[in-house]
Amino acid sequence: MPPCEPNDYAQAEKAALRLIARAEQTVSGLSRKLEKKGCDAACVHAVVAKLCESGLLDDRRYARLWLESRISRQASTPLRLLASLRTRNINRQDADCVLKETLDDEAELPLLQRFVQKLERNRARKGAGDDNDYIQPLKYLLRSEGFSSHIIQRYFDD
C-alpha cells in the first residue's frame, strides 16, 4: 500500500471524525463510507487504525450499544440479533461475546416475552386456538432461536 499524503490523511481523518460524531460506527462501515467519499484506501486504513488505537472506533462498543437498543424495544431472538451483528461485519467472536455480556437474565426474559407475544398475535390472526398443543413446539422454537434453557423454563413456570 503506498504511503498516504498528509493532506489526504487530514481530509480522511476529518471526514471520519464527522461521521463518528454523528453516530457510533463499525470499522468496516466507516471504511466503506470514507472510500465512498473518495478517500484514498491507504489513508482510510491509516485513519481507521489510529481511531481504533485511540478508542474512538470500537466494533465491540458499537455492538453493545446496538444490542442494548434492539433488546429494549424489539421482539427478536438471540440468534437473529447475532445474525444482525454479523451483517454489520462484527466478527463472530466479538458478536458472541458482546451478546453474552449484554443479554443477561434481566434482559433475556423480557425479550423472550415480547417474542412469544408476537408469535401469539400471529397465531390469533390466523385463527389458531389457545391450546396447549403448541407449548412443546414453542419451547423447541425458543431454544432453536438461541434463548437459554433456564429462561425458557422460567417463562413457562411463571
VMD Tcl script that builds the backbone (N, CA, C; Angstrom):
set m [mol new atoms 474]
animate dup $m
set s [atomselect $m all]
$s set {name element resname resid chain x y z} {
  {N N MET 1 A 0.844 -1.176 0.000}
  {CA C MET 1 A 0.000 0.000 0.000}
  {C C MET 1 A 0.892 1.243 0.000}
  {N N PRO 2 A 0.713 2.150 -0.939}
  {CA C PRO 2 A 1.544 3.359 -0.979}
  {C C PRO 2 A 1.246 4.250 0.228}
  {N N PRO 3 A 2.253 5.035 0.626}
  {CA C PRO 3 A 2.036 5.917 1.778}
  {C C PRO 3 A 0.949 6.944 1.492}
  {N N CYS 4 A 0.358 7.397 2.546}
  {CA C CYS 4 A -0.748 8.351 2.459}
  {C C CYS 4 A -0.186 9.775 2.555}
  {N N GLU 5 A -0.603 10.621 1.660}
  {CA C GLU 5 A -0.178 12.025 1.686}
  {C C GLU 5 A -0.784 12.720 2.909}
  {N N PRO 6 A -0.035 13.610 3.564}
  {CA C PRO 6 A -0.530 14.274 4.780}
  {C C PRO 6 A -1.865 15.002 4.580}
  {N N ASN 7 A -2.017 15.666 3.463}
  {CA C ASN 7 A -3.259 16.396 3.210}
  {C C ASN 7 A -4.430 15.429 3.025}
  {N N ASP 8 A -4.173 14.333 2.297}
  {CA C ASP 8 A -5.221 13.324 2.106}
  {C C ASP 8 A -5.594 12.672 3.441}
  {N N TYR 9 A -4.572 12.425 4.254}
  {CA C TYR 9 A -4.810 11.838 5.564}
  {C C TYR 9 A -5.688 12.765 6.402}
  {N N ALA 10 A -5.361 14.048 6.404}
  {CA C ALA 10 A -6.112 15.035 7.198}
  {C C ALA 10 A -7.566 15.095 6.739}
  {N N GLN 11 A -7.788 15.047 5.436}
  {CA C GLN 11 A -9.169 15.078 4.918}
  {C C GLN 11 A -9.928 13.816 5.323}
  {N N ALA 12 A -9.277 12.677 5.234}
  {CA C ALA 12 A -9.918 11.415 5.618}
  {C C ALA 12 A -10.214 11.401 7.116}
  {N N GLU 13 A -9.276 11.897 7.900}
  {CA C GLU 13 A -9.473 11.938 9.350}
  {C C GLU 13 A -10.623 12.880 9.712}
  {N N LYS 14 A -10.672 14.013 9.071}
  {CA C LYS 14 A -11.744 14.987 9.333}
  {C C LYS 14 A -13.109 14.387 8.984}
  {N N ALA 15 A -13.196 13.724 7.853}
  {CA C ALA 15 A -14.450 13.084 7.444}
  {C C ALA 15 A -14.831 11.976 8.426}
  {N N ALA 16 A -13.845 11.209 8.865}
  {CA C ALA 16 A -14.099 10.118 9.811}
  {C C ALA 16 A -14.614 10.668 11.138}
  {N N LEU 17 A -14.001 11.704 11.631}
  {CA C LEU 17 A -14.421 12.290 12.906}
  {C C LEU 17 A -15.832 12.876 12.826}
  {N N ARG 18 A -16.164 13.450 11.682}
  {CA C ARG 18 A -17.540 13.950 11.498}
  {C C ARG 18 A -18.543 12.804 11.562}
  {N N LEU 19 A -18.222 11.699 10.908}
  {CA C LEU 19 A -19.122 10.535 10.919}
  {C C LEU 19 A -19.242 9.946 12.323}
  {N N ILE 20 A -18.131 9.856 13.023}
  {CA C ILE 20 A -18.146 9.313 14.387}
  {C C ILE 20 A -18.913 10.237 15.332}
  {N N ALA 21 A -18.812 11.531 15.109}
  {CA C ALA 21 A -19.524 12.485 15.963}
  {C C ALA 21 A -21.044 12.337 15.816}
  {N N ARG 22 A -21.485 11.959 14.629}
  {CA C ARG 22 A -22.930 11.794 14.379}
  {C C ARG 22 A -23.481 10.513 14.972}
  {N N ALA 23 A -22.716 9.423 14.864}
  {CA C ALA 23 A -23.207 8.120 15.324}
  {C C ALA 23 A -22.033 7.162 15.489}
  {N N GLU 24 A -22.225 6.198 16.369}
  {CA C GLU 24 A -21.226 5.140 16.549}
  {C C GLU 24 A -21.044 4.427 15.207}
  {N N GLN 25 A -19.821 4.036 14.902}
  {CA C GLN 25 A -19.512 3.404 13.619}
  {C C GLN 25 A -18.791 2.076 13.849}
  {N N THR 26 A -18.869 1.205 12.856}
  {CA C THR 26 A -18.048 -0.003 12.844}
  {C C THR 26 A -16.827 0.275 11.984}
  {N N VAL 27 A -15.810 -0.538 12.147}
  {CA C VAL 27 A -14.594 -0.387 11.350}
  {C C VAL 27 A -14.928 -0.510 9.868}
  {N N SER 28 A -15.647 -1.565 9.511}
  {CA C SER 28 A -15.947 -1.767 8.087}
  {C C SER 28 A -16.903 -0.701 7.556}
  {N N GLY 29 A -17.869 -0.305 8.361}
  {CA C GLY 29 A -18.819 0.718 7.919}
  {C C GLY 29 A -18.144 2.054 7.694}
  {N N LEU 30 A -17.280 2.448 8.611}
  {CA C LEU 30 A -16.571 3.712 8.464}
  {C C LEU 30 A -15.629 3.656 7.268}
  {N N SER 31 A -14.928 2.557 7.105}
  {CA C SER 31 A -14.018 2.415 5.965}
  {C C SER 31 A -14.783 2.548 4.649}
  {N N ARG 32 A -15.901 1.871 4.570}
  {CA C ARG 32 A -16.717 1.919 3.350}
  {C C ARG 32 A -17.208 3.348 3.071}
  {N N LYS 33 A -17.651 4.030 4.120}
  {CA C LYS 33 A -18.144 5.406 3.937}
  {C C LYS 33 A -17.038 6.348 3.495}
  {N N LEU 34 A -15.856 6.195 4.067}
  {CA C LEU 34 A -14.737 7.063 3.679}
  {C C LEU 34 A -14.307 6.798 2.236}
  {N N GLU 35 A -14.253 5.534 1.857}
  {CA C GLU 35 A -13.890 5.210 0.475}
  {C C GLU 35 A -14.950 5.721 -0.497}
  {N N LYS 36 A -16.206 5.655 -0.097}
  {CA C LYS 36 A -17.294 6.167 -0.940}
  {C C LYS 36 A -17.175 7.686 -1.124}
  {N N LYS 37 A -16.632 8.364 -0.110}
  {CA C LYS 37 A -16.418 9.808 -0.196}
  {C C LYS 37 A -15.196 10.154 -1.039}
  {N N GLY 38 A -14.493 9.123 -1.517}
  {CA C GLY 38 A -13.342 9.350 -2.382}
  {C C GLY 38 A -12.010 9.370 -1.668}
  {N N CYS 39 A -11.977 8.998 -0.414}
  {CA C CYS 39 A -10.707 8.961 0.315}
  {C C CYS 39 A -9.862 7.799 -0.189}
  {N N ASP 40 A -8.569 8.025 -0.246}
  {CA C ASP 40 A -7.605 7.017 -0.675}
  {C C ASP 40 A -7.608 5.835 0.290}
  {N N ALA 41 A -7.515 4.626 -0.236}
  {CA C ALA 41 A -7.579 3.410 0.584}
  {C C ALA 41 A -6.476 3.375 1.638}
  {N N ALA 42 A -5.277 3.831 1.294}
  {CA C ALA 42 A -4.177 3.845 2.261}
  {C C ALA 42 A -4.476 4.809 3.407}
  {N N CYS 43 A -5.061 5.942 3.069}
  {CA C CYS 43 A -5.426 6.916 4.106}
  {C C CYS 43 A -6.545 6.370 4.987}
  {N N VAL 44 A -7.516 5.725 4.366}
  {CA C VAL 44 A -8.621 5.143 5.128}
  {C C VAL 44 A -8.076 4.129 6.122}
  {N N HIS 45 A -7.193 3.270 5.657}
  {CA C HIS 45 A -6.611 2.252 6.531}
  {C C HIS 45 A -5.857 2.904 7.698}
  {N N ALA 46 A -5.077 3.914 7.402}
  {CA C ALA 46 A -4.286 4.586 8.438}
  {C C ALA 46 A -5.184 5.308 9.449}
  {N N VAL 47 A -6.206 5.989 8.950}
  {CA C VAL 47 A -7.119 6.721 9.831}
  {C C VAL 47 A -7.884 5.745 10.722}
  {N N VAL 48 A -8.394 4.693 10.129}
  {CA C VAL 48 A -9.158 3.700 10.898}
  {C C VAL 48 A -8.272 3.064 11.965}
  {N N ALA 49 A -7.049 2.739 11.620}
  {CA C ALA 49 A -6.121 2.150 12.594}
  {C C ALA 49 A -5.875 3.112 13.753}
  {N N LYS 50 A -5.681 4.387 13.451}
  {CA C LYS 50 A -5.439 5.381 14.503}
  {C C LYS 50 A -6.670 5.544 15.385}
  {N N LEU 51 A -7.850 5.570 14.782}
  {CA C LEU 51 A -9.083 5.731 15.556}
  {C C LEU 51 A -9.340 4.512 16.450}
  {N N CYS 52 A -9.009 3.336 15.969}
  {CA C CYS 52 A -9.146 2.122 16.792}
  {C C CYS 52 A -8.172 2.172 17.964}
  {N N GLU 53 A -6.931 2.571 17.687}
  {CA C GLU 53 A -5.911 2.691 18.729}
  {C C GLU 53 A -6.326 3.664 19.813}
  {N N SER 54 A -6.922 4.766 19.413}
  {CA C SER 54 A -7.308 5.806 20.374}
  {C C SER 54 A -8.620 5.492 21.088}
  {N N GLY 55 A -9.320 4.461 20.632}
  {CA C GLY 55 A -10.582 4.084 21.275}
  {C C GLY 55 A -11.799 4.805 20.742}
  {N N LEU 56 A -11.618 5.646 19.739}
  {CA C LEU 56 A -12.756 6.345 19.158}
  {C C LEU 56 A -13.590 5.450 18.246}
  {N N LEU 57 A -12.993 4.382 17.780}
  {CA C LEU 57 A -13.668 3.432 16.901}
  {C C LEU 57 A -13.497 2.051 17.517}
  {N N ASP 58 A -14.623 1.412 17.838}
  {CA C ASP 58 A -14.572 0.135 18.547}
  {C C ASP 58 A -15.789 -0.696 18.155}
  {N N ASP 59 A -15.561 -1.786 17.443}
  {CA C ASP 59 A -16.659 -2.650 16.997}
  {C C ASP 59 A -17.424 -3.253 18.166}
  {N N ARG 60 A -16.740 -3.589 19.226}
  {CA C ARG 60 A -17.419 -4.186 20.387}
  {C C ARG 60 A -18.339 -3.170 21.057}
  {N N ARG 61 A -17.884 -1.928 21.169}
  {CA C ARG 61 A -18.737 -0.888 21.751}
  {C C ARG 61 A -19.960 -0.662 20.860}
  {N N TYR 62 A -19.722 -0.602 19.555}
  {CA C TYR 62 A -20.839 -0.458 18.619}
  {C C TYR 62 A -21.839 -1.603 18.812}
  {N N ALA 63 A -21.337 -2.825 18.882}
  {CA C ALA 63 A -22.202 -3.998 19.028}
  {C C ALA 63 A -23.002 -3.925 20.324}
  {N N ARG 64 A -22.356 -3.543 21.411}
  {CA C ARG 64 A -23.046 -3.449 22.693}
  {C C ARG 64 A -24.151 -2.403 22.648}
  {N N LEU 65 A -23.861 -1.234 22.130}
  {CA C LEU 65 A -24.863 -0.170 22.047}
  {C C LEU 65 A -26.011 -0.558 21.113}
  {N N TRP 66 A -25.670 -1.160 19.998}
  {CA C TRP 66 A -26.687 -1.595 19.041}
  {C C TRP 66 A -27.596 -2.645 19.679}
  {N N LEU 67 A -26.988 -3.612 20.374}
  {CA C LEU 67 A -27.775 -4.657 21.035}
  {C C LEU 67 A -28.672 -4.082 22.125}
  {N N GLU 68 A -28.137 -3.213 22.950}
  {CA C GLU 68 A -28.944 -2.614 24.016}
  {C C GLU 68 A -30.168 -1.915 23.444}
  {N N SER 69 A -29.981 -1.230 22.350}
  {CA C SER 69 A -31.092 -0.546 21.697}
  {C C SER 69 A -32.141 -1.538 21.203}
  {N N ARG 70 A -31.714 -2.585 20.519}
  {CA C ARG 70 A -32.655 -3.568 19.958}
  {C C ARG 70 A -33.334 -4.402 21.038}
  {N N ILE 71 A -32.571 -4.798 22.043}
  {CA C ILE 71 A -33.118 -5.637 23.105}
  {C C ILE 71 A -34.219 -4.904 23.863}
  {N N SER 72 A -34.056 -3.629 24.047}
  {CA C SER 72 A -35.024 -2.869 24.839}
  {C C SER 72 A -36.332 -2.588 24.111}
  {N N ARG 73 A -36.359 -2.748 22.780}
  {CA C ARG 73 A -37.576 -2.330 22.089}
  {C C ARG 73 A -38.094 -3.265 21.001}
  {N N GLN 74 A -37.431 -4.368 20.738}
  {CA C GLN 74 A -37.886 -5.247 19.664}
  {C C GLN 74 A -38.213 -6.643 20.158}
  {N N ALA 75 A -39.069 -7.305 19.412}
  {CA C ALA 75 A -39.397 -8.708 19.681}
  {C C ALA 75 A -38.522 -9.558 18.772}
  {N N SER 76 A -37.291 -9.741 19.179}
  {CA C SER 76 A -36.343 -10.504 18.385}
  {C C SER 76 A -35.880 -11.705 19.179}
  {N N THR 77 A -34.864 -12.373 18.678}
  {CA C THR 77 A -34.300 -13.533 19.365}
  {C C THR 77 A -32.778 -13.392 19.393}
  {N N PRO 78 A -32.127 -14.095 20.314}
  {CA C PRO 78 A -30.664 -14.027 20.352}
  {C C PRO 78 A -30.022 -14.407 19.014}
  {N N LEU 79 A -30.552 -15.429 18.374}
  {CA C LEU 79 A -29.989 -15.866 17.090}
  {C C LEU 79 A -30.123 -14.779 16.023}
  {N N ARG 80 A -31.244 -14.130 15.982}
  {CA C ARG 80 A -31.462 -13.058 14.992}
  {C C ARG 80 A -30.624 -11.821 15.309}
  {N N LEU 81 A -30.470 -11.532 16.595}
  {CA C LEU 81 A -29.610 -10.406 16.980}
  {C C LEU 81 A -28.163 -10.674 16.568}
  {N N LEU 82 A -27.717 -11.895 16.796}
  {CA C LEU 82 A -26.360 -12.283 16.405}
  {C C LEU 82 A -26.191 -12.171 14.888}
  {N N ALA 83 A -27.165 -12.643 14.145}
  {CA C ALA 83 A -27.104 -12.559 12.681}
  {C C ALA 83 A -27.064 -11.102 12.223}
  {N N SER 84 A -27.822 -10.251 12.881}
  {CA C SER 84 A -27.824 -8.830 12.519}
  {C C SER 84 A -26.472 -8.185 12.775}
  {N N LEU 85 A -25.827 -8.573 13.875}
  {CA C LEU 85 A -24.480 -8.054 14.131}
  {C C LEU 85 A -23.514 -8.510 13.046}
  {N N ARG 86 A -23.647 -9.749 12.635}
  {CA C ARG 86 A -22.760 -10.285 11.595}
  {C C ARG 86 A -22.963 -9.546 10.271}
  {N N THR 87 A -24.202 -9.134 9.972}
  {CA C THR 87 A -24.432 -8.382 8.729}
  {C C THR 87 A -23.793 -6.998 8.799}
  {N N ARG 88 A -23.483 -6.555 10.003}
  {CA C ARG 88 A -22.795 -5.275 10.183}
  {C C ARG 88 A -21.281 -5.478 10.265}
  {N N ASN 89 A -20.827 -6.666 9.881}
  {CA C ASN 89 A -19.407 -7.039 9.837}
  {C C ASN 89 A -18.721 -7.019 11.196}
  {N N ILE 90 A -19.486 -7.311 12.245}
  {CA C ILE 90 A -18.877 -7.535 13.551}
  {C C ILE 90 A -18.419 -8.993 13.534}
  {N N ASN 91 A -17.159 -9.250 13.851}
  {CA C ASN 91 A -16.673 -10.625 13.745}
  {C C ASN 91 A -17.403 -11.530 14.732}
  {N N ARG 92 A -17.443 -12.808 14.402}
  {CA C ARG 92 A -18.251 -13.779 15.157}
  {C C ARG 92 A -17.875 -13.818 16.635}
  {N N GLN 93 A -16.590 -13.832 16.923}
  {CA C GLN 93 A -16.142 -13.911 18.307}
  {C C GLN 93 A -16.599 -12.685 19.109}
  {N N ASP 94 A -16.402 -11.493 18.563}
  {CA C ASP 94 A -16.840 -10.278 19.249}
  {C C ASP 94 A -18.357 -10.251 19.401}
  {N N ALA 95 A -19.084 -10.641 18.353}
  {CA C ALA 95 A -20.543 -10.642 18.402}
  {C C ALA 95 A -21.046 -11.597 19.481}
  {N N ASP 96 A -20.482 -12.797 19.528}
  {CA C ASP 96 A -20.875 -13.774 20.552}
  {C C ASP 96 A -20.606 -13.241 21.958}
  {N N CYS 97 A -19.420 -12.716 22.139}
  {CA C CYS 97 A -19.007 -12.211 23.456}
  {C C CYS 97 A -19.906 -11.060 23.910}
  {N N VAL 98 A -20.141 -10.109 23.042}
  {CA C VAL 98 A -20.957 -8.952 23.395}
  {C C VAL 98 A -22.410 -9.369 23.646}
  {N N LEU 99 A -22.908 -10.306 22.861}
  {CA C LEU 99 A -24.269 -10.793 23.078}
  {C C LEU 99 A -24.388 -11.437 24.455}
  {N N LYS 100 A -23.422 -12.256 24.839}
  {CA C LYS 100 A -23.449 -12.897 26.159}
  {C C LYS 100 A -23.367 -11.867 27.281}
  {N N GLU 101 A -22.540 -10.838 27.084}
  {CA C GLU 101 A -22.406 -9.791 28.101}
  {C C GLU 101 A -23.678 -8.959 28.217}
  {N N THR 102 A -24.299 -8.666 27.106}
  {CA C THR 102 A -25.443 -7.765 27.072}
  {C C THR 102 A -26.753 -8.457 27.418}
  {N N LEU 103 A -26.887 -9.698 26.985}
  {CA C LEU 103 A -28.147 -10.416 27.152}
  {C C LEU 103 A -28.111 -11.259 28.431}
  {N N ASP 104 A -28.119 -10.580 29.576}
  {CA C ASP 104 A -28.193 -11.293 30.845}
  {C C ASP 104 A -29.647 -11.694 31.108}
  {N N ASP 105 A -29.890 -12.365 32.224}
  {CA C ASP 105 A -31.233 -12.851 32.533}
  {C C ASP 105 A -32.265 -11.724 32.567}
  {N N GLU 106 A -31.866 -10.588 33.089}
  {CA C GLU 106 A -32.798 -9.459 33.203}
  {C C GLU 106 A -33.190 -8.899 31.841}
  {N N ALA 107 A -32.347 -9.042 30.861}
  {CA C ALA 107 A -32.664 -8.570 29.510}
  {C C ALA 107 A -33.289 -9.677 28.663}
  {N N GLU 108 A -32.891 -10.931 28.909}
  {CA C GLU 108 A -33.353 -12.029 28.066}
  {C C GLU 108 A -34.825 -12.363 28.288}
  {N N LEU 109 A -35.279 -12.345 29.529}
  {CA C LEU 109 A -36.672 -12.702 29.804}
  {C C LEU 109 A -37.657 -11.752 29.119}
  {N N PRO 110 A -37.506 -10.438 29.237}
  {CA C PRO 110 A -38.436 -9.549 28.520}
  {C C PRO 110 A -38.355 -9.712 26.996}
  {N N LEU 111 A -37.167 -10.004 26.482}
  {CA C LEU 111 A -37.013 -10.241 25.052}
  {C C LEU 111 A -37.815 -11.474 24.641}
  {N N LEU 112 A -37.701 -12.539 25.416}
  {CA C LEU 112 A -38.456 -13.756 25.155}
  {C C LEU 112 A -39.965 -13.478 25.248}
  {N N GLN 113 A -40.376 -12.723 26.242}
  {CA C GLN 113 A -41.797 -12.408 26.409}
  {C C GLN 113 A -42.341 -11.648 25.198}
  {N N ARG 114 A -41.602 -10.658 24.726}
  {CA C ARG 114 A -42.050 -9.901 23.542}
  {C C ARG 114 A -42.114 -10.798 22.317}
  {N N PHE 115 A -41.145 -11.686 22.174}
  {CA C PHE 115 A -41.128 -12.587 21.030}
  {C C PHE 115 A -42.332 -13.535 21.071}
  {N N VAL 116 A -42.629 -14.096 22.237}
  {CA C VAL 116 A -43.774 -15.000 22.372}
  {C C VAL 116 A -45.084 -14.240 22.128}
  {N N GLN 117 A -45.190 -13.024 22.634}
  {CA C GLN 117 A -46.388 -12.215 22.388}
  {C C GLN 117 A -46.593 -11.981 20.898}
  {N N LYS 118 A -45.509 -11.721 20.203}
  {CA C LYS 118 A -45.590 -11.537 18.750}
  {C C LYS 118 A -46.067 -12.823 18.083}
  {N N LEU 119 A -45.541 -13.951 18.495}
  {CA C LEU 119 A -45.975 -15.238 17.938}
  {C C LEU 119 A -47.455 -15.491 18.226}
  {N N GLU 120 A -47.889 -15.163 19.441}
  {CA C GLU 120 A -49.289 -15.377 19.812}
  {C C GLU 120 A -50.221 -14.464 19.025}
  {N N ARG 121 A -49.808 -13.236 18.779}
  {CA C ARG 121 A -50.626 -12.335 17.935}
  {C C ARG 121 A -50.770 -12.911 16.533}
  {N N ASN 122 A -49.676 -13.449 15.999}
  {CA C ASN 122 A -49.722 -14.063 14.668}
  {C C ASN 122 A -50.627 -15.296 14.663}
  {N N ARG 123 A -50.555 -16.092 15.718}
  {CA C ARG 123 A -51.437 -17.265 15.827}
  {C C ARG 123 A -52.895 -16.835 15.880}
  {N N ALA 124 A -53.190 -15.812 16.666}
  {CA C ALA 124 A -54.565 -15.326 16.802}
  {C C ALA 124 A -55.073 -14.780 15.469}
  {N N ARG 125 A -54.219 -14.098 14.743}
  {CA C ARG 125 A -54.590 -13.542 13.444}
  {C C ARG 125 A -54.936 -14.653 12.452}
  {N N LYS 126 A -54.253 -15.766 12.601}
  {CA C LYS 126 A -54.504 -16.902 11.707}
  {C C LYS 126 A -55.658 -17.769 12.190}
  {N N GLY 127 A -56.232 -17.403 13.339}
  {CA C GLY 127 A -57.372 -18.146 13.853}
  {C C GLY 127 A -57.013 -19.398 14.630}
  {N N ALA 128 A -55.757 -19.539 15.020}
  {CA C ALA 128 A -55.347 -20.711 15.808}
  {C C ALA 128 A -55.889 -20.567 17.214}
  {N N GLY 129 A -56.381 -21.640 17.766}
  {CA C GLY 129 A -56.946 -21.626 19.113}
  {C C GLY 129 A -55.875 -21.502 20.174}
  {N N ASP 130 A -56.317 -21.205 21.370}
  {CA C ASP 130 A -55.401 -21.083 22.501}
  {C C ASP 130 A -55.310 -22.443 23.185}
  {N N ASP 131 A -54.564 -23.357 22.600}
  {CA C ASP 131 A -54.464 -24.697 23.161}
  {C C ASP 131 A -53.044 -24.980 23.628}
  {N N ASN 132 A -52.896 -26.025 24.380}
  {CA C ASN 132 A -51.592 -26.387 24.935}
  {C C ASN 132 A -50.762 -27.251 23.992}
  {N N ASP 133 A -51.329 -27.619 22.833}
  {CA C ASP 133 A -50.594 -28.473 21.894}
  {C C ASP 133 A -49.366 -27.783 21.308}
  {N N TYR 134 A -49.328 -26.479 21.389}
  {CA C TYR 134 A -48.203 -25.771 20.774}
  {C C TYR 134 A -47.111 -25.428 21.784}
  {N N ILE 135 A -47.294 -25.745 23.055}
  {CA C ILE 135 A -46.306 -25.367 24.069}
  {C C ILE 135 A -44.971 -26.073 23.849}
  {N N GLN 136 A -44.993 -27.372 23.625}
  {CA C GLN 136 A -43.730 -28.094 23.418}
  {C C GLN 136 A -43.020 -27.630 22.142}
  {N N PRO 137 A -43.739 -27.515 21.012}
  {CA C PRO 137 A -43.059 -26.972 19.827}
  {C C PRO 137 A -42.548 -25.544 20.042}
  {N N LEU 138 A -43.279 -24.760 20.839}
  {CA C LEU 138 A -42.836 -23.397 21.140}
  {C C LEU 138 A -41.531 -23.429 21.925}
  {N N LYS 139 A -41.413 -24.335 22.873}
  {CA C LYS 139 A -40.171 -24.460 23.641}
  {C C LYS 139 A -39.004 -24.806 22.720}
  {N N TYR 140 A -39.240 -25.724 21.792}
  {CA C TYR 140 A -38.186 -26.083 20.827}
  {C C TYR 140 A -37.805 -24.887 19.951}
  {N N LEU 141 A -38.814 -24.140 19.516}
  {CA C LEU 141 A -38.551 -22.967 18.688}
  {C C LEU 141 A -37.715 -21.946 19.460}
  {N N LEU 142 A -38.108 -21.679 20.693}
  {CA C LEU 142 A -37.383 -20.701 21.504}
  {C C LEU 142 A -35.925 -21.124 21.707}
  {N N ARG 143 A -35.713 -22.410 21.949}
  {CA C ARG 143 A -34.354 -22.916 22.127}
  {C C ARG 143 A -33.557 -22.785 20.824}
  {N N SER 144 A -34.203 -23.111 19.705}
  {CA C SER 144 A -33.511 -23.020 18.415}
  {C C SER 144 A -33.207 -21.577 18.028}
  {N N GLU 145 A -33.960 -20.637 18.591}
  {CA C GLU 145 A -33.714 -19.212 18.322}
  {C C GLU 145 A -32.681 -18.616 19.273}
  {N N GLY 146 A -32.094 -19.465 20.142}
  {CA C GLY 146 A -30.982 -19.022 20.965}
  {C C GLY 146 A -31.320 -18.609 22.385}
  {N N PHE 147 A -32.572 -18.732 22.794}
  {CA C PHE 147 A -32.909 -18.409 24.179}
  {C C PHE 147 A -32.339 -19.500 25.090}
  {N N SER 148 A -31.908 -19.120 26.271}
  {CA C SER 148 A -31.315 -20.087 27.192}
  {C C SER 148 A -32.403 -20.946 27.829}
  {N N SER 149 A -32.051 -22.177 28.123}
  {CA C SER 149 A -32.998 -23.144 28.679}
  {C C SER 149 A -33.612 -22.661 29.988}
  {N N HIS 150 A -32.793 -22.078 30.856}
  {CA C HIS 150 A -33.334 -21.657 32.154}
  {C C HIS 150 A -34.297 -20.482 32.024}
  {N N ILE 151 A -34.102 -19.621 31.020}
  {CA C ILE 151 A -35.046 -18.511 30.807}
  {C C ILE 151 A -36.342 -19.041 30.204}
  {N N ILE 152 A -36.244 -20.004 29.307}
  {CA C ILE 152 A -37.447 -20.626 28.741}
  {C C ILE 152 A -38.244 -21.280 29.866}
  {N N GLN 153 A -37.562 -22.017 30.718}
  {CA C GLN 153 A -38.241 -22.680 31.840}
  {C C GLN 153 A -38.869 -21.653 32.778}
  {N N ARG 154 A -38.139 -20.609 33.057}
  {CA C ARG 154 A -38.656 -19.541 33.931}
  {C C ARG 154 A -39.914 -18.912 33.334}
  {N N TYR 155 A -39.909 -18.708 32.036}
  {CA C TYR 155 A -41.080 -18.141 31.357}
  {C C TYR 155 A -42.304 -19.043 31.531}
  {N N PHE 156 A -42.127 -20.326 31.312}
  {CA C PHE 156 A -43.265 -21.242 31.394}
  {C C PHE 156 A -43.664 -21.556 32.830}
  {N N ASP 157 A -42.767 -21.365 33.782}
  {CA C ASP 157 A -43.107 -21.561 35.196}
  {C C ASP 157 A -43.952 -20.410 35.732}
  {N N ASP 158 A -43.749 -19.230 35.168}
  {CA C ASP 158 A -44.493 -18.039 35.646}
  {C C ASP 158 A -45.888 -18.018 35.193}
}
mol reanalyze $m
mol bondsrecalc $m
mol representation Tube
mol addrep $m
